[in-house]
Each structure stands twice: as structure tokens, then as C-alpha cells.
Amino acid sequence: MISVAADRRDPERASVFAVFASPRLDYDRRDLEQQKKLIADAFTGMRWHVPYLLTGLRQAPEVYFGSISRVRVPAWSSGRAALLGDAAWGLTLGGMGGGTGIVGAYVPAGQLASAGGDHRAGFAAYEERMRPYADRWQRGADPGRFLAPAGALGLRSRNALFGTRLFQRLLISSTTSIATDAGLPEYASA
């Protein structure tokens, strides 16, 4: 899947979102040209505006390249170390990484303070409070499989869904609902 969106701040720019299915890739995360080649190889031969977009890709000064992944770990802490945000419950797609990272820092800090610094009690309370919130993100369809389905039926279904206003509204409203319903506690200030 490839899509284009105008940059609201700069009418001379646009953002391109490209998703493709692949086995696990071994690449250098610091090698921009290698990442561009992986994208170009995945989309070469496609129609629509893809050839034009691939030409622009060659000139792009930056690319965000990563996998669509879910993180599922049985415990978010071990000893005095804890996982926060995407490291604990991440879904790399959905637009909530930054927000859940902030929530994921706020809650354990508050729980540790409430537990008088007892990391065992603080981390247990953090996970008890945040696990249901994170599970809401973890449920449902796999975004990678939805965006880059393996077969023609999946492609037709995805394209048909994205083409409806109802589906677009549901995506926005579900993200807004999850983003605004963390049930965050108020912690006493120090």
C-alpha cells in the first residue's frame, strides 16, 4: 500500500506512507540508501503514481523505515528496570506511540512515588493500572496484515474499507477514544 498526504505546513512537500509485506529484513538502520533500495524494490513495477513517487524517493533527505510490530511481553519489569510505552506494549502503527510513551512514564513515576520508592510495589501497581489500557491497543486485527495483505481478496477488502467515510470516521473515533480514556490517576505532588 502506498499513500500520499500534503504537508500542511509546507505546500512544496508531501509525505508518502508505504507498506509492504516481507520476511524479516536484515539491513543497516543507518544506511539511508539501502532503505530506499528496499522500498524501491518492493514497489517497482506498480502503477498509479508509484513510479513518480519512487523517483522522489531517490531524492528524499530522510526516510522513516521500520517494521509494523506488536510487542507482547509477560511482565513489564524485572528488578529495578521497567519497560515503558512502546517498549512495553507498543504497536508501531496507530499514531499513539508518543502519547502512550508519556502515559507510560507518568504512571510508573506516580506509582513509585505512591509506593514510597518500593520498586516492587510501584512497578506492580503500574502494570496493574496500565495493562488493561495497553490490552485495548493489542486487541483486534494485525495492522501489518491489514495494510499489506497476502492475497487479492485482502487487497480488495482493504481498499474498499479505506474508500468509505464510515471506516475513516471509525478509525479516527477509535483512536480518539483510546487516547482520551486512560483513566489516569492524580498523584500527590512532592
Rosetta silent file (secondary structure, phi, psi, omega in degrees, C-alpha in Angstrom):
SEQUENCE: MISVAADRRDPERASVFAVFASPRLDYDRRDLEQQKKLIADAFTGMRWHVPYLLTGLRQAPEVYFGSISRVRVPAWSSGRAALLGDAAWGLTLGGMGGGTGIVGAYVPAGQLASAGGDHRAGFAAYEERMRPYADRWQRGADPGRFLAPAGALGLRSRNALFGTRLFQRLLISSTTSIATDAGLPEYASA
SCORE:     score description
SCORE:     0.000 S_00000001
   1 L     0.000  138.780  175.535    0.000    0.000    0.000 S_00000001
   2 E  -137.911  136.435  179.346    1.245    3.450   -0.784 S_00000001
   3 E  -140.317  160.002 -177.814   -0.442    6.753    0.022 S_00000001
   4 E  -129.754  139.888  176.711    0.437   10.419   -0.212 S_00000001
   5 E  -136.136  138.037  178.055   -0.551   13.305    2.070 S_00000001
   6 E   -68.033  146.769  173.549    0.152   17.004    1.680 S_00000001
   7 L   -84.505  115.541 -175.926    2.324   18.692    4.280 S_00000001
   8 L   -65.825  -24.779 -178.833    0.032   21.285    5.879 S_00000001
   9 L   -87.299  -25.337 -176.232    2.979   23.438    6.911 S_00000001
  10 L  -139.112  104.606 -176.956    4.807   23.422    3.568 S_00000001
  11 L   -65.765  -10.042  177.622    2.816   23.175    0.317 S_00000001
  12 L   -84.832   -6.996 -175.625    6.014   22.216   -1.532 S_00000001
  13 L  -118.952  158.775  173.633    6.263   18.968    0.444 S_00000001
  14 E  -145.347  156.955  175.100    4.278   15.788    0.824 S_00000001
  15 E  -108.193  141.434  177.998    4.603   12.682    2.960 S_00000001
  16 E  -117.923  133.131  178.419    4.447    9.224    1.482 S_00000001
  17 E  -114.950  117.561 -177.737    3.395    6.207    3.517 S_00000001
  18 E  -124.943  130.910 -179.771    4.439    2.886    2.007 S_00000001
  19 L  -129.582  132.207  176.545    3.727   -0.536    3.495 S_00000001
  20 L  -143.135  148.578  178.427    4.799   -3.857    2.048 S_00000001
  21 L   -82.992  141.560  177.286    4.827   -7.428    3.258 S_00000001
  22 L  -162.026  161.603  168.851    8.174   -9.156    3.531 S_00000001
  23 L   -69.886  172.356  178.462   10.029  -11.693    5.573 S_00000001
  24 L   -55.019  130.671 -177.483   12.216  -10.263    8.324 S_00000001
  25 L  -100.026  138.987  174.414   14.737   -7.927    6.690 S_00000001
  26 L  -105.440  109.884 -177.516   18.396   -7.683    7.621 S_00000001
  27 L  -147.869  162.221  178.172   19.524   -4.126    6.925 S_00000001
  28 L   -86.721  115.763 -177.126   21.670   -1.366    8.373 S_00000001
  29 L   -64.065  -14.953  178.938   19.382    1.099   10.170 S_00000001
  30 L   -98.003   -3.368 -176.376   21.872    3.886    9.464 S_00000001
  31 L   -97.227   93.500 -177.747   22.110    3.217    5.704 S_00000001
  32 H   -60.179  -41.889 -178.391   19.549    5.517    4.068 S_00000001
  33 H   -65.366  -37.541  177.314   20.386    4.348    0.539 S_00000001
  34 H   -64.831  -41.032  178.510   19.875    0.696    1.490 S_00000001
  35 H   -64.768  -42.607  176.848   16.474    1.532    2.985 S_00000001
  36 H   -60.665  -40.189  179.379   15.465    3.436   -0.148 S_00000001
  37 H   -65.470  -40.617  177.779   16.503    0.446   -2.264 S_00000001
  38 H   -60.482  -42.525  178.521   14.405   -1.945   -0.163 S_00000001
  39 H   -65.906  -48.730 -178.943   11.366    0.308   -0.664 S_00000001
  40 H   -59.766  -42.826  179.371   12.029    0.782   -4.386 S_00000001
  41 H   -61.990  -37.828 -178.644   12.495   -2.963   -4.908 S_00000001
  42 H   -69.323  -29.431 -173.265    9.180   -3.672   -3.166 S_00000001
  43 H  -109.588   -4.211  179.300    7.231   -1.193   -5.325 S_00000001
  44 L   -60.037  135.119  179.066    8.977   -1.384   -8.701 S_00000001
  45 L    94.193   -6.191  179.497    6.536   -2.267  -11.471 S_00000001
  46 L   -82.647  156.230 -179.437    3.459   -0.894   -9.733 S_00000001
  47 L   -94.178 -150.579 -175.728    1.106    1.530  -11.444 S_00000001
  48 L    64.814 -134.919  179.093   -0.788    4.595  -10.211 S_00000001
  49 L   -97.543   11.742 -173.996    1.666    7.353   -9.164 S_00000001
  50 H   -59.571  -45.818  178.909    4.170    4.860   -7.800 S_00000001
  51 H   -56.976  -40.882  178.457    6.874    5.402  -10.490 S_00000001
  52 H   -64.388  -42.926  179.977    6.770    9.164   -9.808 S_00000001
  53 H   -64.786  -37.102  177.788    6.917    8.588   -6.059 S_00000001
  54 H   -66.135  -33.940  175.471    9.905    6.260   -6.454 S_00000001
  55 H   -63.470  -44.136  176.701   11.699    8.999   -8.381 S_00000001
  56 H   -64.025  -33.898  179.199   11.059   11.345   -5.463 S_00000001
  57 H   -58.898  -40.481 -179.361   12.265    8.674   -3.028 S_00000001
  58 H   -58.032  -30.367 -176.797   15.731    8.778   -4.597 S_00000001
  59 H   -96.421   -5.035 -175.567   15.970   12.472   -3.667 S_00000001
  60 L   -63.567  129.722 -179.745   14.409   12.205   -0.197 S_00000001
  61 L   -75.974  -17.104 -179.658   16.719   13.548    2.511 S_00000001
  62 L  -152.281  154.076  178.653   15.203   11.253    5.138 S_00000001
  63 L  -143.934  134.419  169.209   13.140    8.098    5.426 S_00000001
  64 L   -96.362  117.293 -174.859   11.491    6.509    8.422 S_00000001
  65 L  -127.558  122.223  178.704   11.896    2.800    7.809 S_00000001
  66 L  -164.970  176.528  179.538   10.747    0.134   10.234 S_00000001
  67 L   -94.233  154.425  170.428    8.535   -2.845   10.718 S_00000001
  68 L   -87.036  112.517 -171.280    4.927   -2.841   11.819 S_00000001
  69 L  -134.817  155.060  170.137    5.282   -4.776   15.032 S_00000001
  70 E  -114.447  144.435  175.922    3.488   -5.617   18.217 S_00000001
  71 L  -111.080  124.062  175.612    5.282   -6.003   21.477 S_00000001
  72 L  -132.468  111.528  179.270    3.883   -8.572   23.881 S_00000001
  73 L  -124.859  144.686 -175.917    5.854   -9.307   26.980 S_00000001
  74 L   -69.507  -29.850  179.228    4.614  -11.204   30.022 S_00000001
  75 L  -140.283  143.807 -177.185    5.988   -8.701   32.562 S_00000001
  76 L   -95.775   -0.697  177.800    6.976   -5.062   32.181 S_00000001
  77 E  -143.402  155.377  174.632    9.537   -5.028   34.955 S_00000001
  78 E  -148.694  117.108 -176.504   12.374   -7.060   36.329 S_00000001
  79 L    62.437 -127.601 -177.707   14.150   -5.923   39.459 S_00000001
  80 L   -96.065    8.895  179.689   14.686   -2.180   39.285 S_00000001
  81 E  -110.157  140.904  179.188   14.196   -1.909   35.491 S_00000001
  82 E  -136.733  146.973  173.454   10.854   -1.377   33.778 S_00000001
  83 L   -87.224  141.560 -179.873    9.663   -1.154   30.215 S_00000001
  84 L  -127.122  156.411  171.906    7.652    1.946   29.300 S_00000001
  85 H    51.819 -134.083 -176.718    5.491    2.987   26.347 S_00000001
  86 H   -58.999  -30.436  179.606    6.168    1.187   23.078 S_00000001
  87 H   -64.565  -29.425 -179.402    8.842   -0.998   24.697 S_00000001
  88 H   -89.414  -45.661 -170.697    6.169   -2.488   26.980 S_00000001
  89 H  -136.957   16.336 -168.251    3.064   -2.604   24.811 S_00000001
  90 L   -57.089  139.122  161.560    3.911   -0.985   21.522 S_00000001
  91 E  -119.159  119.998 -171.821    2.014   -1.192   18.346 S_00000001
  92 L   -77.205   10.006  179.569    4.148    0.682   15.877 S_00000001
  93 L  -139.264  140.904  178.508    1.169    1.942   13.968 S_00000001
  94 L   133.457   -8.531  175.171   -1.806    3.969   15.079 S_00000001
  95 L    78.940   14.247 -176.414   -0.352    7.320   15.983 S_00000001
  96 L  -112.197    5.549 -176.393   -0.253    6.735   19.710 S_00000001
  97 H   -56.708  -50.101 -179.922    3.447    5.993   20.308 S_00000001
  98 H   -64.186  -45.402 -179.289    4.340    9.403   21.721 S_00000001
  99 H   -64.106  -43.659  179.757    1.189    9.676   23.809 S_00000001
 100 H   -71.364  -26.089  174.496    1.460    6.210   25.271 S_00000001
 101 H   -66.010  -40.691  178.568    5.132    6.883   25.970 S_00000001
 102 H   -67.226  -45.484  177.000    4.190    9.928   28.059 S_00000001
 103 H   -61.449  -41.086 -178.750    1.457    7.994   29.849 S_00000001
 104 H   -69.524  -12.785  172.734    3.890    5.116   30.262 S_00000001
 105 H   -96.141  -37.780 -178.029    6.340    7.410   32.050 S_00000001
 106 H   -63.470  -48.282 -174.024    3.774    9.298   34.139 S_00000001
 107 H   -66.906  -49.514  179.702    2.089    6.244   35.666 S_00000001
 108 H   -65.061  -33.466  177.018    5.159    4.313   36.903 S_00000001
 109 H   -62.274  -45.434  178.652    6.679    7.536   38.269 S_00000001
 110 H   -65.351  -40.674 -179.557    3.458    8.215   40.182 S_00000001
 111 H   -68.368  -37.642  176.562    3.129    4.629   41.351 S_00000001
 112 H   -64.545  -41.563  178.070    6.749    4.548   42.536 S_00000001
 113 H   -64.844  -42.944  179.773    6.196    7.777   44.456 S_00000001
 114 H   -64.374  -29.464 -179.542    2.942    6.430   45.941 S_00000001
 115 L   -89.062   11.563  178.470    4.767    3.257   46.986 S_00000001
 116 L    64.700   26.406  178.910    7.411    5.308   48.810 S_00000001
 117 L    88.361   -2.140  177.401   10.060    4.234   46.321 S_00000001
 118 L   -70.396  103.400 -173.874    9.412    0.490   46.766 S_00000001
 119 H   -63.729  -32.933  179.612   10.096   -0.577   43.183 S_00000001
 120 H   -63.576  -50.121 -179.427    8.381   -3.955   43.543 S_00000001
 121 H   -68.402  -41.672 -179.339    5.099   -2.422   44.734 S_00000001
 122 H   -63.695  -45.097 -179.944    5.375    0.574   42.382 S_00000001
 123 H   -69.897  -35.418  177.038    6.028   -1.498   39.270 S_00000001
 124 H   -64.649  -42.753  178.839    3.288   -3.998   40.175 S_00000001
 125 H   -66.973  -37.618  176.378    0.790   -1.129   40.602 S_00000001
 126 H   -58.882  -49.504 -178.283    1.984    0.420   37.310 S_00000001
 127 H   -67.469  -39.495  179.100    1.367   -2.798   35.408 S_00000001
 128 H   -60.568  -39.271 -179.388   -1.974   -3.421   37.114 S_00000001
 129 H   -75.596  -40.543 -171.372   -3.164    0.052   36.089 S_00000001
 130 H   -90.166  -22.541 -176.203   -1.722    0.105   32.570 S_00000001
 131 H   -58.246  -46.440  178.889   -2.203   -3.486   31.377 S_00000001
 132 H   -61.873  -37.467  177.637   -5.949   -3.053   30.608 S_00000001
 133 H   -63.150  -47.725 -179.558   -5.197    0.206   28.728 S_00000001
 134 H   -66.571  -36.026  179.769   -2.451   -1.435   26.705 S_00000001
 135 H   -61.649  -29.798  176.885   -4.580   -4.510   26.032 S_00000001
 136 H   -61.659  -36.676  177.746   -7.089   -2.280   24.225 S_00000001
 137 H   -73.513  -33.640 -174.165   -4.336   -1.472   21.712 S_00000001
 138 H   -76.062  -23.988 -179.658   -3.216   -5.068   21.483 S_00000001
 139 L   -72.765  164.768  171.678   -6.673   -6.441   20.610 S_00000001
 140 L    94.951 -169.380 -175.559   -8.077   -6.506   17.151 S_00000001
 141 L   -68.650  153.834  175.513   -6.693   -7.009   13.712 S_00000001
 142 L   -77.573  115.281 -175.382   -2.990   -7.049   12.962 S_00000001
 143 H   -61.191  -34.723  178.485   -2.320   -3.677   11.267 S_00000001
 144 H   -63.919  -45.053  179.605    0.504   -5.077    9.145 S_00000001
 145 H   -68.543  -31.625  178.146   -1.627   -7.865    7.742 S_00000001
 146 H   -71.377  -45.628 -176.142   -4.488   -5.450    7.138 S_00000001
 147 H   -75.688  -32.106 -179.959   -2.357   -2.840    5.344 S_00000001
 148 L  -128.028   68.349 -176.907   -0.234   -5.325    3.379 S_00000001
 149 L   -67.706  158.728 -175.846   -2.453   -8.392    2.930 S_00000001
 150 L   -79.034  -26.751 -173.561   -1.109  -11.505    1.256 S_00000001
 151 L  -125.942  173.737 -177.647   -3.822  -12.011   -1.348 S_00000001
 152 H   -63.887  -38.374  179.433   -6.068  -10.259   -3.827 S_00000001
 153 H   -62.669  -43.684  177.717   -9.175  -10.632   -1.641 S_00000001
 154 H   -61.868  -40.418  177.899   -7.408   -8.923    1.251 S_00000001
 155 H   -63.210  -46.025  179.311   -6.283   -6.096   -1.045 S_00000001
 156 H   -63.007  -41.481  179.449   -9.795   -5.563   -2.380 S_00000001
 157 H   -63.917  -46.728  179.436  -11.258   -5.611    1.138 S_00000001
 158 H   -59.910  -48.010 -178.079   -8.686   -3.142    2.462 S_00000001
 159 H   -63.217  -39.296  178.955   -9.162   -0.776   -0.472 S_00000001
 160 H   -65.292  -42.819  179.429  -12.946   -0.944   -0.191 S_00000001
 161 H   -63.895  -46.971 -179.844  -12.822   -0.180    3.535 S_00000001
 162 H   -63.141  -23.113 -179.251  -10.433    2.750    3.132 S_00000001
 163 L   -81.606   -3.058 -178.752  -12.716    4.144    0.461 S_00000001
 164 L  -103.746  138.997  177.621  -15.664    4.553    2.831 S_00000001
 165 H   -64.574  -35.796 -179.714  -16.231    7.598    5.012 S_00000001
 166 H   -59.219  -47.267 -179.535  -17.707    5.392    7.742 S_00000001
 167 H   -62.865  -42.223  178.688  -14.475    3.392    8.062 S_00000001
 168 H   -61.054  -43.767  178.113  -12.401    6.589    8.088 S_00000001
 169 H   -64.805  -39.460  178.706  -14.571    8.038   10.857 S_00000001
 170 H   -63.285  -40.455  178.085  -14.347    4.785   12.840 S_00000001
 171 H   -60.545  -47.234 -178.758  -10.540    4.834   12.658 S_00000001
 172 H   -66.673  -44.812 -177.761  -10.379    8.387   13.946 S_00000001
 173 H   -68.000  -35.124  179.437  -13.008    7.907   16.644 S_00000001
 174 H   -69.907  -38.390  176.774  -11.449    4.685   17.964 S_00000001
 175 H   -65.063  -43.821  179.120   -8.015    6.313   18.201 S_00000001
 176 H   -62.288  -42.278 -179.813   -9.515    9.344   19.925 S_00000001
 177 H   -60.624  -47.832 -179.299  -11.434    7.118   22.337 S_00000001
 178 H   -67.576  -38.745 -176.904   -8.368    5.147   23.359 S_00000001
 179 H   -67.816  -27.672 -174.513   -6.198    8.274   23.511 S_00000001
 180 L  -106.282    7.349 -175.207   -8.533   10.120   25.848 S_00000001
 181 L  -126.676   52.559  178.488   -9.587    7.264   28.118 S_00000001
 182 L   -84.201  -14.949 -177.229   -6.519    6.187   30.051 S_00000001
 183 L    59.100   44.547 -175.734   -8.215    6.780   33.403 S_00000001
 184 L   -70.758  136.923  178.783   -5.022    8.386   34.688 S_00000001
 185 L   -79.996  159.948  170.947   -4.812    8.946   38.408 S_00000001
 186 L   -92.782  128.057  177.863   -3.864   12.199   40.101 S_00000001
 187 L  -105.292  145.846  177.206   -0.687   11.747   42.113 S_00000001
 188 L   -64.659  137.237  178.190    0.263   13.895   45.086 S_00000001
 189 L   -79.063  151.375 -176.177    2.967   16.388   44.187 S_00000001
 190 L   -77.722    0.000    0.000    6.239   16.203   46.039 S_00000001
